Amino acid sequence: MPHPLRVRAFRLLFTGRTLSALGDAVVPAALAIAITRADGSAFALALVLGCAMVPRLLLLPLGGVAADRFDARKVALATDLVRCAAQLLVGAELIGGSPRLADIAIAEAVGGIASAFALPTTGPLVSGTAPADGMLRANALMASAASATRLAGPAVAGLLIFTAGPGWAFVLDAASFAASASMLAVIRVPRTPIPPRSLRADLVEGWSEVRTRDWYWSSLIAHCVWNGTAAVLATLGPLVVHGRRGGDGLWVAVLEAGSVGLLLGSLLASRARLKRPILTANLGLATYAAPLLLLGADAPGWLLVVSYGVALGALGFLTPVWETYVYASIPPGVLARVTSYDWLLSLAAMPLGYALAPVAAHAVGTPAPLYVCAALVAAACLGTAAAPGVRGARPIEDAVPAADGAPAAAEPSQRGVQ
């Protein structure tokens, strides 16, 4: 199996995406501090975050259409340049010492719009640059790099914020997007032309590709529930552990364990040879019920840390396995639209979890919503086994697009997990 990094186009894509991911990992802490200094209210931070999230959610399907209809490489390049300009504007205002909340909100909204068009390009770019028989390793590399940036990002952010100021974190992010754009400019990615049709027809075709594959839509329901419950844990978790022994330090340990788990899970996925990849990966996601239950039961801190690390390890394992199977199973001309619906469902569940968690905790106490979420995520992830397509999903190397909208069947592989 050829190593994906030996392919120049993928190597440049991987480097550019890793740099931009590191830049993005630096920004959240800098943004929170910048808004606090500029306004000092939680409402202001929520407003700015909403300005980035809402247009991203609303425009994701259009981003999928654009990536399929036009050259995905050019779309990604353009969005990198737009996000570079937006982050540079915020950085310049912060460095100048006169940041205005409205300007920051507008810049984040522009970045959110660009993100809606950038996210669906990932599938066509990776599948168009990585060798077909090295796709799992390529996706594992991308996932591992993203996990590593999550570990390094806060440290880099702290160094910049407390030495040079938060504005330079945005300048770094802008520079990372510029670097990514420069690398996209010199690679070539094969493109599958699609016949001209209306926007509505493009959107319907993309959704039909999801709807006709029971392994896809049933897994998306599970992934949607997982993200919603993750938002609940992220909202209630810090409040639950704040008054306990270890307090905020314990919560930091939980988050760091999750980051390490993500990285280890994605590394393990590159060596996996699964006879039932979708079933195995979805069942692994059910482990997220454990930290929810332990948090609600006020279990010892070390158990919470370990369980969260394992649960995020399962997510790190799923991501490259899922992406590789999707890239191998969906026709290239509709891949961006299909993955845009994937992103839409995953992202849409998170604001709902953020909004409902404090309301439920205030009404019935903190443990109850955590227990309910544990039951939901376990039922949704384990329940995917009821879908014939999930149980019948063949090894990744045997998944190819079929004319009837389902992966072509192959004889079961005799290889297990290595």
Secondary structure per residue as TSV (DSSP state, phi and psi in degrees):
chain	resnum	aa	ss	phi	psi
A	1	M	-	360.0	121.1
A	2	P	-	-68.9	140.3
A	3	H	-	-74.1	131.1
A	4	P	G	-57.8	-32.0
A	5	L	G	-71.5	-9.1
A	6	R	G	-78.7	-13.5
A	7	V	S	-90.1	119.5
A	8	R	H	-56.8	-45.2
A	9	A	H	-62.1	-44.7
A	10	F	H	-68.8	-37.1
A	11	R	H	-60.4	-42.2
A	12	L	H	-68.1	-42.3
A	13	L	H	-61.3	-46.4
A	14	F	H	-60.8	-44.0
A	15	T	H	-64.1	-45.7
A	16	G	H	-63.6	-43.9
A	17	R	H	-67.7	-34.7
A	18	T	H	-66.9	-42.6
A	19	L	H	-62.8	-44.2
A	20	S	H	-68.5	-32.7
A	21	A	H	-66.3	-38.6
A	22	L	H	-64.9	-42.3
A	23	G	H	-60.6	-42.6
A	24	D	H	-65.8	-33.6
A	25	A	H	-70.1	-21.8
A	26	V	H	-80.8	-29.4
A	27	V	H	-68.9	-40.8
A	28	P	H	-53.2	-47.2
A	29	A	H	-64.7	-41.0
A	30	A	H	-65.7	-38.2
A	31	L	H	-65.2	-44.5
A	32	A	H	-60.8	-43.3
A	33	I	H	-69.1	-39.5
A	34	A	H	-63.3	-43.2
A	35	I	H	-67.8	-39.4
A	36	T	H	-61.0	-42.2
A	37	R	H	-70.8	-33.1
A	38	A	H	-80.7	-35.0
A	39	D	T	-128.9	-40.8
A	40	G	-	83.5	13.1
A	41	S	-	-124.2	148.2
A	42	A	H	-67.0	-31.4
A	43	F	H	-60.6	-40.6
A	44	A	H	-62.9	-42.9
A	45	L	H	-64.4	-43.0
A	46	A	H	-61.7	-38.7
A	47	L	H	-62.7	-46.5
A	48	V	H	-65.5	-43.4
A	49	L	H	-62.6	-38.8
A	50	G	H	-64.9	-36.5
A	51	C	H	-62.7	-29.8
A	52	A	H	-83.4	-38.8
A	53	M	H	-76.8	-43.9
A	54	V	H	-61.3	-52.1
A	55	P	H	-64.3	-30.6
A	56	R	H	-61.9	-44.8
A	57	L	H	-66.6	-45.0
A	58	L	H	-66.8	-32.3
A	59	L	H	-102.7	-2.0
A	60	L	H	-55.4	-47.4
A	61	P	H	-59.2	-37.2
A	62	L	H	-66.7	-35.3
A	63	G	H	-62.0	-38.6
A	64	G	H	-64.1	-41.3
A	65	V	H	-62.5	-45.2
A	66	A	H	-61.7	-42.4
A	67	A	H	-67.0	-34.1
A	68	D	H	-78.0	-40.3
A	69	R	H	-76.7	-37.8
A	70	F	S	-108.5	-176.8
A	71	D	-	-72.5	115.8
A	72	A	H	-59.5	-34.4
A	73	R	H	-64.0	-43.2
A	74	K	H	-68.9	-36.8
A	75	V	H	-63.0	-46.4
A	76	A	H	-62.9	-40.6
A	77	L	H	-62.5	-44.8
A	78	A	H	-63.6	-40.9
A	79	T	H	-68.4	-33.6
A	80	D	H	-62.3	-42.0
A	81	L	H	-67.3	-39.1
A	82	V	H	-64.6	-46.1
A	83	R	H	-67.3	-32.5
A	84	C	H	-60.4	-47.3
A	85	A	H	-64.6	-41.3
A	86	A	H	-63.9	-45.4
A	87	Q	H	-70.3	-33.1
A	88	L	H	-65.6	-37.6
A	89	L	H	-62.4	-46.3
A	90	V	H	-63.5	-44.6
A	91	G	H	-60.8	-41.3
A	92	A	H	-64.0	-40.4
A	93	E	H	-65.9	-41.6
A	94	L	H	-68.0	-41.0
A	95	I	H	-66.3	-35.7
A	96	G	H	-69.7	-15.0
A	97	G	T	85.3	8.4
A	98	S	-	-134.0	58.4
A	99	P	-	-71.1	139.7
A	100	R	-	-113.5	132.9
A	101	L	H	-57.7	-39.7
A	102	A	H	-62.2	-42.2
A	103	D	H	-65.1	-41.3
A	104	I	H	-64.0	-42.6
A	105	A	H	-62.9	-42.2
A	106	I	H	-65.3	-43.3
A	107	A	H	-62.8	-40.4
A	108	E	H	-68.9	-33.8
A	109	A	H	-65.0	-43.3
A	110	V	H	-61.6	-42.0
A	111	G	H	-62.8	-37.8
A	112	G	H	-65.0	-40.1
A	113	I	H	-62.0	-46.7
A	114	A	H	-62.0	-38.6
A	115	S	H	-62.5	-36.1
A	116	A	H	-61.8	-31.3
A	117	F	H	-89.6	-20.3
A	118	A	H	-82.2	-41.9
A	119	L	G	-56.3	-45.1
A	120	P	G	-69.4	-10.7
A	121	T	G	-78.1	-14.1
A	122	T	H	-59.1	-47.0
A	123	G	H	-57.9	-56.5
A	124	P	H	-59.7	-35.0
A	125	L	H	-69.7	-46.5
A	126	V	H	-68.1	-47.4
A	127	S	H	-67.4	-22.6
A	128	G	H	-89.0	-11.1
A	129	T	H	-117.1	-28.3
A	130	A	S	-85.1	147.9
A	131	P	-	-64.4	141.0
A	132	A	G	-57.0	-39.9
A	133	D	G	-85.5	4.3
A	134	G	G	-120.4	20.9
A	135	M	H	-65.8	-41.4
A	136	L	H	-62.4	-43.8
A	137	R	H	-64.6	-37.1
A	138	A	H	-63.8	-46.3
A	139	N	H	-67.2	-35.0
A	140	A	H	-65.8	-38.2
A	141	L	H	-62.2	-44.6
A	142	M	H	-63.1	-43.7
A	143	A	H	-67.7	-39.0
A	144	S	H	-65.4	-40.7
A	145	A	H	-64.1	-41.3
A	146	A	H	-63.1	-39.7
A	147	S	H	-67.0	-39.9
A	148	A	H	-64.4	-37.3
A	149	T	H	-67.3	-30.3
A	150	R	H	-67.1	-31.5
A	151	L	H	-74.1	-42.1
A	152	A	H	-82.9	-28.0
A	153	G	H	-54.6	-52.2
A	154	P	H	-59.6	-36.2
A	155	A	H	-66.8	-44.1
A	156	V	H	-63.8	-40.5
A	157	A	H	-61.0	-46.2
A	158	G	H	-61.0	-41.0
A	159	L	H	-61.7	-44.4
A	160	L	H	-70.2	-43.9
A	161	I	H	-63.2	-43.2
A	162	F	H	-92.8	-0.9
A	163	T	H	-112.9	-48.4
A	164	A	T	-109.3	-22.0
A	165	G	-	112.9	155.4
A	166	P	T	-63.0	-25.6
A	167	G	H	-59.3	-33.8
A	168	W	H	-71.5	-21.0
A	169	A	H	-65.4	-38.8
A	170	F	H	-70.4	-35.6
A	171	V	H	-63.6	-40.5
A	172	L	H	-62.0	-43.0
A	173	D	H	-62.5	-42.6
A	174	A	H	-60.5	-43.0
A	175	A	H	-63.7	-35.8
A	176	S	H	-66.7	-38.1
A	177	F	H	-68.2	-37.5
A	178	A	H	-63.0	-42.0
A	179	A	H	-63.4	-43.2
A	180	S	H	-61.5	-43.2
A	181	A	H	-62.6	-39.2
A	182	S	H	-64.6	-33.6
A	183	M	H	-77.0	-36.3
A	184	L	H	-64.1	-29.3
A	185	A	T	-67.9	-22.6
A	186	V	T	-107.6	1.2
A	187	I	-	-103.5	162.5
A	188	R	-	-123.6	133.3
A	189	V	-	-122.8	125.4
A	190	P	-	-57.0	142.9
A	191	R	-	-125.1	137.0
A	192	T	-	-99.9	106.8
A	193	P	-	-63.9	146.4
A	194	I	-	-120.3	147.3
A	195	P	-	-66.3	148.9
A	196	P	-	-66.6	135.7
A	197	R	-	-157.1	177.5
A	198	S	-	-73.1	160.7
A	199	L	H	-59.8	-42.2
A	200	R	H	-60.7	-42.3
A	201	A	H	-64.3	-38.3
A	202	D	H	-62.3	-44.7
A	203	L	H	-65.1	-42.5
A	204	V	H	-64.7	-41.1
A	205	E	H	-61.5	-42.9
A	206	G	H	-61.8	-44.3
A	207	W	H	-67.3	-34.9
A	208	S	H	-62.6	-36.1
A	209	E	H	-64.1	-32.9
A	210	V	H	-74.1	-47.8
A	211	R	H	-64.8	-31.8
A	212	T	T	-84.4	-0.6
A	213	R	-	-115.0	104.8
A	214	D	H	-65.9	-27.8
A	215	W	H	-66.9	-28.1
A	216	Y	H	-80.2	-55.6
A	217	W	H	-69.2	-32.4
A	218	S	H	-69.5	-37.2
A	219	S	H	-68.1	-37.5
A	220	L	H	-63.1	-36.4
A	221	I	H	-61.1	-45.6
A	222	A	H	-63.0	-43.3
A	223	H	H	-66.2	-36.5
A	224	C	H	-63.3	-47.1
A	225	V	H	-62.1	-41.3
A	226	W	H	-57.8	-47.9
A	227	N	H	-65.1	-37.9
A	228	G	H	-64.4	-42.6
A	229	T	H	-71.1	-31.4
A	230	A	H	-63.2	-36.9
A	231	A	H	-66.2	-37.1
A	232	V	H	-64.2	-44.9
A	233	L	H	-64.5	-40.0
A	234	A	H	-65.1	-29.5
A	235	T	H	-81.6	-45.5
A	236	L	H	-88.8	-25.1
A	237	G	H	-55.2	-52.6
A	238	P	H	-60.3	-33.4
A	239	L	H	-70.0	-38.3
A	240	V	H	-68.0	-44.1
A	241	V	H	-84.7	-10.6
A	242	H	H	-58.9	-42.5
A	243	G	T	-89.0	2.6
A	244	R	S	-91.9	170.5
A	245	R	T	-63.8	128.6
A	246	G	T	97.8	-33.7
A	247	G	H	45.2	-125.4
A	248	D	H	-62.2	-32.4
A	249	G	H	-62.5	-36.9
A	250	L	H	-63.7	-41.6
A	251	W	H	-66.6	-37.7
A	252	V	H	-61.8	-41.2
A	253	A	H	-63.1	-38.6
A	254	V	H	-61.2	-48.3
A	255	L	H	-64.7	-39.7
A	256	E	H	-66.1	-38.3
A	257	A	H	-61.9	-38.5
A	258	G	H	-63.0	-42.6
A	259	S	H	-63.9	-42.3
A	260	V	H	-64.7	-41.8
A	261	G	H	-61.0	-42.3
A	262	L	H	-57.6	-46.2
A	263	L	H	-64.5	-47.1
A	264	L	H	-65.7	-38.2
A	265	G	H	-63.2	-42.0
A	266	S	H	-69.5	-34.0
A	267	L	H	-66.5	-40.3
A	268	L	H	-63.6	-37.0
A	269	A	H	-60.9	-31.9
A	270	S	T	-65.9	-19.5
A	271	R	T	-105.2	2.1
A	272	A	-	-79.2	139.8
A	273	R	-	-129.0	92.1
A	274	L	-	-100.7	135.9
A	275	K	S	-75.6	-30.0
A	276	R	S	-131.6	77.1
A	277	P	H	-63.7	-44.2
A	278	I	H	-70.2	-42.7
A	279	L	H	-61.5	-48.3
A	280	T	H	-61.5	-45.6
A	281	A	H	-66.2	-40.9
A	282	N	H	-67.2	-40.6
A	283	L	H	-63.1	-35.6
A	284	G	H	-61.9	-34.4
A	285	L	H	-62.9	-23.5
A	286	A	G	-63.5	-17.1
A	287	T	G	-64.8	-12.9
A	288	Y	G	-66.6	-17.6
A	289	A	H	-63.6	-29.9
A	290	A	H	-62.4	-53.3
A	291	P	H	-64.0	-30.6
A	292	L	H	-64.5	-46.5
A	293	L	H	-64.4	-44.2
A	294	L	H	-66.4	-36.4
A	295	L	H	-66.3	-43.1
A	296	G	H	-67.3	-31.1
A	297	A	T	-88.6	2.5
A	298	D	T	57.3	44.3
A	299	A	-	-72.2	164.9
A	300	P	-	-54.1	145.5
A	301	G	H	-58.7	-38.6
A	302	W	H	-64.8	-33.3
A	303	L	H	-65.3	-41.3
A	304	L	H	-62.8	-43.8
A	305	V	H	-61.6	-48.1
A	306	V	H	-64.9	-45.3
A	307	S	H	-64.2	-37.5
A	308	Y	H	-69.7	-38.5
A	309	G	H	-61.4	-42.8
A	310	V	H	-64.8	-43.8
A	311	A	H	-62.7	-42.7
A	312	L	H	-72.9	-26.9
A	313	G	H	-62.8	-39.3
A	314	A	H	-63.5	-38.2
A	315	L	H	-66.2	-43.3
A	316	G	H	-60.8	-34.5
A	317	F	H	-70.5	-43.5
A	318	L	H	-62.8	-42.3
A	319	T	H	-54.3	-56.2
A	320	P	H	-68.4	-33.3
A	321	V	H	-64.1	-47.3
A	322	W	H	-62.2	-49.1
A	323	E	H	-62.6	-41.0
A	324	T	H	-64.8	-42.1
A	325	Y	H	-65.9	-40.3
A	326	V	H	-64.1	-46.6
A	327	Y	H	-62.5	-33.3
A	328	A	H	-79.8	-21.1
A	329	S	H	-102.8	-22.6
A	330	I	S	-98.3	133.8
A	331	P	-	-56.8	139.2
A	332	P	G	-56.6	-35.6
A	333	G	G	-69.3	-11.0
A	334	V	G	-125.0	3.6
A	335	L	H	-59.6	-44.4
A	336	A	H	-64.4	-39.6
A	337	R	H	-66.1	-40.9
A	338	V	H	-63.0	-46.8
A	339	T	H	-70.3	-23.9
A	340	S	H	-66.5	-36.7
A	341	Y	H	-68.1	-34.9
A	342	D	H	-59.7	-51.1
A	343	W	H	-61.0	-41.0
A	344	L	H	-60.3	-48.2
A	345	L	H	-66.4	-38.9
A	346	S	H	-66.1	-45.3
A	347	L	H	-73.9	-33.7
A	348	A	H	-66.0	-30.7
A	349	A	H	-71.6	-25.3
A	350	M	H	-71.0	-47.3
A	351	P	H	-59.2	-34.1
A	352	L	H	-63.6	-42.9
A	353	G	H	-64.4	-41.8
A	354	Y	H	-60.9	-39.0
A	355	A	H	-75.8	-40.0
A	356	L	H	-80.8	-29.2
A	357	A	H	-57.6	-52.7
A	358	P	H	-66.9	-32.7
A	359	V	H	-64.7	-47.4
A	360	A	H	-65.5	-41.2
A	361	A	H	-63.7	-38.0
A	362	H	H	-68.7	-34.3
A	363	A	H	-79.4	-42.2
A	364	V	H	-126.1	4.2
A	365	G	-	95.1	162.7
A	366	T	S	-71.9	-41.6
A	367	P	H	-60.3	-39.4
A	368	A	H	-58.3	-52.2
A	369	P	H	-63.1	-29.6
A	370	L	H	-68.5	-40.6
A	371	Y	H	-66.4	-40.9
A	372	V	H	-62.5	-43.8
A	373	C	H	-63.7	-38.3
A	374	A	H	-61.1	-43.5
A	375	A	H	-65.8	-40.5
A	376	L	H	-64.5	-47.6
A	377	V	H	-69.1	-35.6
A	378	A	H	-66.2	-45.0
A	379	A	H	-65.1	-42.5
A	380	A	H	-67.3	-43.9
A	381	C	H	-74.2	-43.8
A	382	L	H	-68.4	-31.5
A	383	G	H	-66.0	-19.8
A	384	T	G	-63.6	-20.2
A	385	A	G	-64.0	-17.9
A	386	A	G	-74.2	-18.4
A	387	A	S	-80.7	124.5
A	388	P	H	-56.5	-35.9
A	389	G	H	-66.9	-33.0
A	390	V	H	-69.0	-46.8
A	391	R	H	-65.9	-33.0
A	392	G	H	-93.3	-0.1
A	393	A	-	-60.7	121.4
A	394	R	-	-83.1	173.4
A	395	P	-	-52.6	148.9
A	396	I	G	-54.7	-40.0
A	397	E	G	-68.2	-14.3
A	398	D	G	-99.7	-2.9
A	399	A	-	-86.6	114.2
A	400	V	-	-132.8	152.7
A	401	P	-	-62.5	137.8
A	402	A	-	-117.2	154.6
A	403	A	T	-64.8	-28.6
A	404	D	T	-85.6	6.4
A	405	G	S	90.6	7.9
A	406	A	S	-124.8	156.3
A	407	P	-	-61.6	140.4
A	408	A	-	-65.1	137.6
A	409	A	-	-76.6	153.7
A	410	A	-	-145.4	165.4
A	411	E	-	-65.9	139.9
A	412	P	-	-56.8	136.5
A	413	S	-	-76.4	149.8
A	414	Q	-	-91.5	-0.5
A	415	R	-	-87.3	140.0
A	416	G	-	-108.5	-164.2
A	417	V	-	-73.1	130.0
A	418	Q	-	-83.6	360.0
